[in-house]
Amino acid sequence: MKILVTGGAGFIGSHLVDALIERKHRIVIIDDLSLGRKENLNKRAKFYRLDIQSEKITAIFKQEKFDHVFHLAAQMNVRKSVADPIFDARVNIIGTLNLLECSQKYKIKKFIFISSGGAMYGDTKKIPTPESHPVNPVSPYGVSKYAIEKYLHYYQNEFGLDYTILRYANVYGPRQNPEGEAGVIAIFLSKLLNNKQSIINGDGKQTRDYIYVKDIVRATAMALNKKGKVFNVGTGKETDVVELFNGIVKSGGFKAKKRHGPAVRGEQRRSCLDCSKIKRQWGFRPKYNLAKGILETIQWFKHYELRDGVNRVISN
Ligand SMILES: NC(=O)c1ccc[n+]([C@@H]2O[C@H](COP(=O)([O-])OP(=O)(O)OC[C@H]3O[C@@H](n4cnc5c(N)ncnc54)[C@H](O)[C@@H]3O)[C@@H](O)[C@H]2O)c1
């Protein structure tokens, strides 16, 4: 099948491209390299360096005749979305509408949209949180993801465009950018490998549901052949930041002491996804526990460390 992966030079998108190419699909990537890296691009994929808001996208759809679209390109920095909600909406709403317009015009079989569980449910008393829980995004980033979930419903009703929404938990693994705000595991590893002090925000009792990138990619690729509209994808296990830090230090054999800094105002206290629906309907369950995933991630980070946007070998 011919598949478009937007954001295919990014952390998760590049792993997805690798997995789809292994499964013999023909892949086209659209990425503006604002955060993605050339080094992540699979040489067997065709690459267009382009903003998803570009008018040139229509001609690409016309020429390439995609069967499916995986849409991962996004402005995904929550703090940036708060500081500049217009930029966030341009990329995440207008950019995605550009892709949806092309998808309906050129009769894409299915549009697979990557949403976010944490951003969607906000702080909730129901942990782990199922898909049926009321949605309550508290940041412009969450609002823009939710807007697209609603647009997808509209495009299906109006034009018959099929779709699946995957609401990811916190994803970690090789190629994650430690300079972003999302990847706490990448941030700790980068600090530990550079002998810099890691800071834990507040008491470190904030919890998240951490899923390894290979597991998330396996679930995402399943969307090509499986039915259903909205699925959480995570592990259903809550881990707090102190546990996480201690686990990384132990697995990597680092000699480091934790230090606590001030709490981040408005930071979500707990987040964990109920993933029983995807297990029941698609038979998906993660293969990696946190210890195994962290070990693989440490091995990768020991060889590559991100500095000035370039993957740099730091040890052999
Ligand atoms: N990483 C997580 O824990 C997590 C959790 C929930 C949801 N998600 C979602 O998964 C997707 C991928 O996230 P990631 O962690 O791989 O992030 P990433 O930043 O590594 O990847 C995003 C990619 O999109 C590209 N991009 C950004 N703006 C673009 C634009 N206007 N036009 C074209 N390309 C553009 C970037 O260059 C980058 O390669 C995003 O949609 C994100 O919202 C990620």
Ligand as a Chemical Component Dictionary entry (heavy atoms), coordinates in Angstrom:
data_LIG
# 
_chem_comp.id                   LIG 
_chem_comp.type                 NON-POLYMER 
_chem_comp.pdbx_formal_charge   0 
_chem_comp.three_letter_code    LIG 
# 
loop_
_chem_comp_atom.comp_id 
_chem_comp_atom.atom_id 
_chem_comp_atom.alt_atom_id 
_chem_comp_atom.type_symbol 
_chem_comp_atom.charge 
_chem_comp_atom.model_Cartn_x 
_chem_comp_atom.model_Cartn_y 
_chem_comp_atom.model_Cartn_z 
_chem_comp_atom.pdbx_ordinal 
LIG N1  N1  N 0  5.784 11.842 22.352 1  
LIG C1  C1  C 0  4.717 11.620 23.085 2  
LIG O1  O1  O 0  4.813 11.211 24.231 3  
LIG C2  C2  C 0  3.343 11.854 22.491 4  
LIG C3  C3  C 0  2.221 11.654 23.319 5  
LIG C4  C4  C 0  0.952 11.873 22.797 6  
LIG C5  C5  C 0  0.798 12.232 21.468 7  
LIG N2  N2  N 1  1.898 12.439 20.696 8  
LIG C6  C6  C 0  1.693 12.854 19.297 9  
LIG O2  O2  O 0  2.501 12.021 18.470 10 
LIG C7  C7  C 0  2.905 12.764 17.322 11 
LIG C8  C8  C 0  4.402 12.639 17.117 12 
LIG O3  O3  O 0  5.078 13.123 18.254 13 
LIG P1  P1  P 0  6.658 12.973 18.473 14 
LIG O4  O4  O 0  6.866 12.767 19.921 15 
LIG O5  O5  O -1 7.197 12.014 17.505 16 
LIG O6  O6  O 0  7.129 14.462 18.155 17 
LIG P2  P2  P 0  8.266 15.026 17.176 18 
LIG O7  O7  O 0  8.341 16.470 17.439 19 
LIG O8  O8  O 0  9.501 14.200 17.289 20 
LIG O9  O9  O 0  7.635 14.776 15.745 21 
LIG C9  C9  C 0  6.775 15.704 15.119 22 
LIG C10 C10 C 0  7.274 15.903 13.701 23 
LIG O10 O10 O 0  6.394 16.793 13.039 24 
LIG C11 C11 C 0  7.173 17.717 12.286 25 
LIG N3  N3  N 0  6.393 18.937 12.139 26 
LIG C12 C12 C 0  6.060 19.832 13.108 27 
LIG N4  N4  N 0  5.343 20.841 12.566 28 
LIG C13 C13 C 0  5.217 20.564 11.240 29 
LIG C14 C14 C 0  4.593 21.225 10.163 30 
LIG N5  N5  N 0  3.938 22.388 10.332 31 
LIG N6  N6  N 0  4.659 20.680 8.917  32 
LIG C15 C15 C 0  5.334 19.513 8.730  33 
LIG N7  N7  N 0  5.947 18.844 9.714  34 
LIG C16 C16 C 0  5.885 19.369 10.954 35 
LIG C17 C17 C 0  8.442 17.918 13.080 36 
LIG O11 O11 O 0  9.524 18.382 12.273 37 
LIG C18 C18 C 0  8.678 16.504 13.637 38 
LIG O12 O12 O 0  9.482 15.733 12.769 39 
LIG C19 C19 C 0  2.417 14.201 17.532 40 
LIG O13 O13 O 0  1.219 14.367 16.818 41 
LIG C20 C20 C 0  2.151 14.270 19.016 42 
LIG O14 O14 O 0  1.150 15.212 19.324 43 
LIG C21 C21 C 0  3.163 12.256 21.175 44 
# 
loop_
_chem_comp_bond.comp_id 
_chem_comp_bond.atom_id_1 
_chem_comp_bond.atom_id_2 
_chem_comp_bond.value_order 
_chem_comp_bond.pdbx_ordinal 
LIG N1  C1  SING 1  
LIG C1  O1  DOUB 2  
LIG C1  C2  SING 3  
LIG C2  C3  SING 4  
LIG C2  C21 DOUB 5  
LIG C3  C4  DOUB 6  
LIG C4  C5  SING 7  
LIG C5  N2  DOUB 8  
LIG N2  C6  SING 9  
LIG N2  C21 SING 10 
LIG C6  O2  SING 11 
LIG C6  C20 SING 12 
LIG O2  C7  SING 13 
LIG C7  C8  SING 14 
LIG C7  C19 SING 15 
LIG C8  O3  SING 16 
LIG O3  P1  SING 17 
LIG P1  O4  DOUB 18 
LIG P1  O5  SING 19 
LIG P1  O6  SING 20 
LIG O6  P2  SING 21 
LIG P2  O7  DOUB 22 
LIG P2  O8  SING 23 
LIG P2  O9  SING 24 
LIG O9  C9  SING 25 
LIG C9  C10 SING 26 
LIG C10 O10 SING 27 
LIG C10 C18 SING 28 
LIG O10 C11 SING 29 
LIG C11 N3  SING 30 
LIG C11 C17 SING 31 
LIG N3  C12 SING 32 
LIG N3  C16 SING 33 
LIG C12 N4  DOUB 34 
LIG N4  C13 SING 35 
LIG C13 C14 SING 36 
LIG C13 C16 DOUB 37 
LIG C14 N5  SING 38 
LIG C14 N6  DOUB 39 
LIG N6  C15 SING 40 
LIG C15 N7  DOUB 41 
LIG N7  C16 SING 42 
LIG C17 O11 SING 43 
LIG C17 C18 SING 44 
LIG C18 O12 SING 45 
LIG C19 O13 SING 46 
LIG C19 C20 SING 47 
LIG C20 O14 SING 48 
# 
